[in-house]
Amino acid sequence: MPRTKGPLRRAFGRFIANRAARAGLIILIPILLAVSTYHLWWPIGPNAIDLRAMNKGPSAVHWLGSDGVGRDVMARVLQGGRVSLIVAVGSVAISTVIGFLVGAIASFGGRVVDSTVMRLVDLAMTLPPVIFLLVLASIAGTGIMPTILVISLLSWPVLSRMVRARLMELRERDFVVAARGMGARMPHLLLRHGLPNSIDILVVYATLQIANAILLEAGLSFLGLGIPPPEASWGNMLNLARSTIVLEQYPWQWMFPGAALVLTVLAINFIGDGLRDAFDPRSDLN
């Protein structure tokens, strides 16, 4: 009798069979390796200045050219990718924890708690996201940690509603009712029942939200409210394109960070879509 595959193995098989997801991995893995290890194989630092190479195009020394003060564009693109990914992963980790806890507490906390918490979530979702983002950024200031905080506070309400919807159904099942009848407290219910049954939602949300967080960080840094110079990020490198001279005469200074941003976001979205399809139980019926 053939051994039946578990749900995780079936999901993994569906993910690997997804061409877009495989393409996303092929694009993303080299980017992650490059931005995490570039200091080991690239001899030029992101803030090292070469006065003889100001505004010079790609060459044997500076593969992607240099900027207006002689800094190496390749080193800054790789460092900018590292910073952007740190901000994205950090903010998504925080927003995922907040969203899960809010949604789980609303579903397991009873009618009064559920009603109160969800009204607060509705209030958070009615705030204009762009204005809310700019106000938070202006209050928190610039830098890596403030940017992580701002993005994480903007991103959790949608996840909390998704988690609540999943756990509202779960709380009526016999094993949860039995656990509550035996006196199980909220932490036990969240860790023993809520988290394992929400893992697919959390994984898909976190993957797709990383791409969104990279774009949010780039937008904030482009406006001067995210990562401040001289620290490199893809957003503040794209800020150079606001100058007509740079836009027309020195395209390598904004084209390469822009291409890295687009490729990374596309790859993560492909992987996120593949994970969403892989965790969808209806895929077994196709």
C-alpha positions as CSV (number, residue, x, y, z in Angstrom):
1,M,0.0,0.0,0.0
2,P,1.6,3.3,-1.1
3,R,2.4,5.7,1.7
4,T,0.2,8.8,1.8
5,K,2.0,12.2,1.6
6,G,1.5,14.6,4.4
7,P,0.0,18.1,3.8
8,L,3.4,19.8,4.0
9,R,4.9,17.4,1.4
10,R,2.0,17.9,-0.9
11,A,2.3,21.7,-0.5
12,F,6.1,21.5,-1.2
13,G,5.4,19.4,-4.3
14,R,2.9,22.0,-5.6
15,F,5.3,24.8,-4.9
16,I,8.2,23.1,-6.8
17,A,5.8,22.4,-9.7
18,N,4.9,26.1,-10.0
19,R,7.1,27.6,-12.8
20,A,6.7,31.2,-11.5
21,A,7.8,30.2,-8.0
22,R,10.9,28.4,-9.4
23,A,11.7,31.4,-11.5
24,G,11.4,33.6,-8.3
25,L,13.8,31.3,-6.4
26,I,16.3,31.4,-9.3
27,I,16.2,35.2,-9.3
28,L,16.1,35.7,-5.5
29,I,18.7,33.3,-4.3
30,P,21.7,34.9,-6.2
31,I,20.5,38.3,-5.0
32,L,20.4,37.2,-1.4
33,L,23.8,35.6,-1.7
34,A,25.3,38.7,-3.3
35,V,24.0,41.2,-0.8
36,S,24.9,39.1,2.2
37,T,28.5,38.2,1.1
38,Y,29.6,41.1,-1.1
39,H,32.0,42.4,1.6
40,L,33.9,39.1,1.2
41,W,34.6,39.3,-2.5
42,W,34.1,43.0,-3.6
43,P,37.1,45.1,-2.6
44,I,35.4,48.5,-2.6
45,G,33.2,49.7,0.3
46,P,29.9,51.5,-0.2
47,N,31.1,54.8,1.2
48,A,34.7,54.7,-0.1
49,I,35.3,57.8,-2.2
50,D,37.5,57.8,-5.4
51,L,37.8,61.4,-6.5
52,R,39.2,60.4,-9.8
53,A,36.1,58.4,-10.7
54,M,33.4,61.0,-10.0
55,N,30.4,60.4,-12.3
56,K,32.3,57.8,-14.3
57,G,30.4,55.1,-16.2
58,P,31.0,51.3,-15.8
59,S,34.6,50.3,-16.0
60,A,37.0,47.5,-15.1
61,V,37.4,49.0,-11.6
62,H,33.8,50.2,-11.0
63,W,31.7,47.6,-12.7
64,L,28.5,49.6,-12.4
65,G,30.1,53.0,-12.5
66,S,30.4,55.6,-9.7
67,D,28.2,58.4,-8.4
68,G,28.7,62.2,-8.1
69,V,31.2,62.0,-5.2
70,G,33.1,58.9,-6.5
71,R,31.4,56.1,-4.6
72,D,31.2,52.7,-6.2
73,V,27.6,52.1,-7.5
74,M,27.9,48.3,-7.3
75,A,29.0,48.4,-3.6
76,R,26.1,50.8,-2.8
77,V,23.6,48.7,-4.7
78,L,24.6,45.6,-2.8
79,Q,24.7,47.4,0.5
80,G,21.4,49.1,-0.3
81,G,19.9,45.6,-1.0
82,R,21.2,44.4,2.4
83,V,19.6,47.4,4.2
84,S,16.3,47.2,2.3
85,L,16.0,43.5,3.1
86,I,16.9,44.0,6.8
87,V,14.2,46.7,7.0
88,A,11.7,44.5,5.1
89,V,12.3,41.3,7.1
90,G,12.4,43.1,10.5
91,S,9.2,45.1,9.8
92,V,7.4,42.0,8.5
93,A,8.5,39.9,11.6
94,I,7.0,42.6,13.9
95,S,3.8,43.1,11.9
96,T,3.3,39.3,11.7
97,V,3.6,38.8,15.4
98,I,1.2,41.8,16.1
99,G,-1.3,40.7,13.4
100,F,-1.4,37.1,14.7
101,L,-1.8,38.0,18.3
102,V,-4.5,40.6,17.6
103,G,-6.5,38.2,15.4
104,A,-6.0,35.2,17.8
105,I,-7.0,37.2,20.9
106,A,-10.1,38.5,19.1
107,S,-11.2,35.0,18.1
108,F,-10.5,33.3,21.4
109,G,-11.3,36.1,23.8
110,G,-15.0,36.1,23.7
111,R,-17.7,38.3,22.2
112,V,-16.8,41.5,24.1
113,V,-13.1,41.2,23.4
114,D,-13.7,40.3,19.8
115,S,-16.0,43.3,19.2
116,T,-13.6,45.7,20.9
117,V,-10.5,44.5,19.2
118,M,-12.1,44.4,15.7
119,R,-13.4,47.9,16.1
120,L,-9.8,49.0,16.7
121,V,-8.7,47.0,13.7
122,D,-11.4,48.7,11.6
123,L,-10.2,52.1,12.8
124,A,-6.6,51.3,11.9
125,M,-7.7,50.1,8.4
126,T,-9.7,53.3,7.7
127,L,-6.7,55.5,8.2
128,P,-5.3,56.7,4.8
129,P,-2.2,54.5,4.5
130,V,0.0,57.0,2.6
131,I,-0.8,59.9,5.0
132,F,-0.5,57.6,8.1
133,L,2.9,56.4,6.8
134,L,4.2,59.9,6.3
135,V,3.0,61.1,9.7
136,L,4.5,58.1,11.4
137,A,7.8,58.6,9.5
138,S,7.9,62.3,10.4
139,I,7.4,61.4,14.1
140,A,9.7,58.4,14.3
141,G,12.5,60.0,12.4
142,T,15.0,58.5,9.9
143,G,17.2,55.4,10.2
144,I,16.9,51.7,10.0
145,M,15.0,51.1,13.3
146,P,12.5,53.9,12.9
147,T,11.8,52.8,9.4
148,I,11.2,49.2,10.6
149,L,8.8,50.5,13.3
150,V,6.9,52.7,10.9
151,I,6.4,49.9,8.3
152,S,5.4,47.3,10.9
153,L,2.8,49.5,12.4
154,L,1.2,50.0,9.0
155,S,1.0,46.4,7.9
156,W,-0.7,44.3,10.6
157,P,-4.5,45.0,10.4
158,V,-5.1,42.9,7.3
159,L,-3.3,39.9,8.8
160,S,-5.3,40.2,12.0
161,R,-8.6,39.8,10.1
162,M,-7.3,36.8,8.2
163,V,-6.1,35.1,11.4
164,R,-9.4,35.9,13.1
165,A,-11.4,34.4,10.3
166,R,-9.4,31.2,10.4
167,L,-9.5,30.8,14.1
168,M,-13.2,31.7,14.5
169,E,-13.9,28.5,12.6
170,L,-11.2,26.6,14.6
171,R,-12.6,27.5,18.0
172,E,-15.8,25.6,17.4
173,R,-14.0,22.3,16.8
174,D,-14.2,19.6,19.4
175,F,-10.5,19.5,20.4
176,V,-10.5,23.3,21.1
177,V,-13.8,23.2,22.9
178,A,-12.5,20.3,25.0
179,A,-9.2,22.2,25.8
180,R,-11.2,25.2,26.9
181,G,-13.5,23.0,29.0
182,M,-10.4,21.6,30.7
183,G,-9.3,25.1,31.7
184,A,-6.7,25.8,29.0
185,R,-5.6,29.4,29.2
186,M,-5.1,31.8,26.3
187,P,-1.4,31.2,25.8
188,H,-2.0,27.5,25.5
189,L,-4.8,28.0,23.0
190,L,-2.7,30.3,20.9
191,L,0.5,28.3,20.8
192,R,-1.0,24.8,20.8
193,H,-3.9,25.3,18.5
194,G,-4.0,28.8,17.0
195,L,-0.4,29.0,15.6
196,P,-0.2,25.6,14.0
197,N,-3.5,26.1,12.2
198,S,-2.5,29.6,11.0
199,I,1.0,28.8,9.8
200,D,0.0,28.8,6.1
201,I,-1.6,32.2,6.3
202,L,1.4,33.6,8.2
203,V,4.0,32.2,5.7
204,V,2.1,33.5,2.6
205,Y,1.4,36.9,4.3
206,A,5.0,37.3,5.4
207,T,6.4,36.4,2.0
208,L,4.2,38.8,0.1
209,Q,4.5,41.5,2.7
210,I,8.3,41.5,2.4
211,A,8.0,42.7,-1.2
212,N,5.5,45.4,-0.1
213,A,7.8,46.4,2.7
214,I,10.8,46.8,0.3
215,L,8.7,49.1,-1.8
216,L,7.5,51.1,1.3
217,E,11.1,51.5,2.4
218,A,12.2,52.6,-1.0
219,G,9.4,55.2,-1.1
220,L,10.2,56.6,2.3
221,S,13.9,56.8,1.5
222,F,13.2,58.4,-1.8
223,L,11.2,61.1,0.0
224,G,14.0,61.5,2.6
225,L,12.0,59.9,5.5
226,G,13.5,56.4,5.5
227,I,17.2,55.5,5.4
228,P,19.3,58.8,5.3
229,P,22.5,59.2,3.4
230,P,25.3,58.3,3.5
231,E,23.8,54.9,4.3
232,A,22.8,53.2,1.1
233,S,19.4,51.9,0.3
234,W,17.7,51.4,-3.1
235,G,15.2,54.2,-2.3
236,N,17.7,56.9,-1.5
237,M,19.8,55.9,-4.5
238,L,16.8,56.3,-6.7
239,N,16.4,59.8,-5.2
240,L,19.3,60.8,-7.5
241,A,17.0,60.5,-10.5
242,R,15.2,63.6,-9.3
243,S,18.0,65.5,-10.8
244,T,17.5,66.0,-14.5
245,I,21.3,65.9,-15.1
246,V,21.7,62.5,-13.4
247,L,18.5,61.2,-15.1
248,E,19.8,62.0,-18.5
249,Q,23.6,62.0,-18.3
250,Y,24.4,59.4,-15.6
251,P,21.7,56.7,-15.9
252,W,23.8,54.0,-14.2
253,Q,23.5,55.8,-10.9
254,W,19.7,55.1,-10.7
255,M,19.2,52.4,-13.3
256,F,21.0,49.6,-11.5
257,P,19.3,50.2,-8.0
258,G,16.0,50.5,-9.8
259,A,16.6,47.2,-11.7
260,A,17.6,45.4,-8.4
261,L,14.5,46.7,-6.7
262,V,12.2,45.5,-9.5
263,L,13.8,42.1,-9.8
264,T,13.7,41.5,-6.1
265,V,10.1,42.5,-5.7
266,L,9.0,40.4,-8.7
267,A,10.9,37.4,-7.4
268,I,9.4,37.6,-4.0
269,N,5.9,38.1,-5.4
270,F,6.4,35.0,-7.6
271,I,7.5,33.0,-4.6
272,G,4.6,34.4,-2.5
273,D,2.0,33.5,-5.2
274,G,3.6,30.0,-5.4
275,L,3.3,29.5,-1.7
276,R,-0.3,30.7,-1.7
277,D,-1.2,28.2,-4.4
278,A,0.8,25.5,-2.7
279,F,-1.1,25.9,0.7
280,D,-4.5,26.0,-1.0
281,P,-6.1,22.6,-0.4
282,R,-8.3,23.1,-3.5
283,S,-5.1,22.6,-5.6
284,D,-5.4,18.8,-4.9
285,L,-8.6,18.8,-6.8
286,N,-7.1,20.2,-10.0
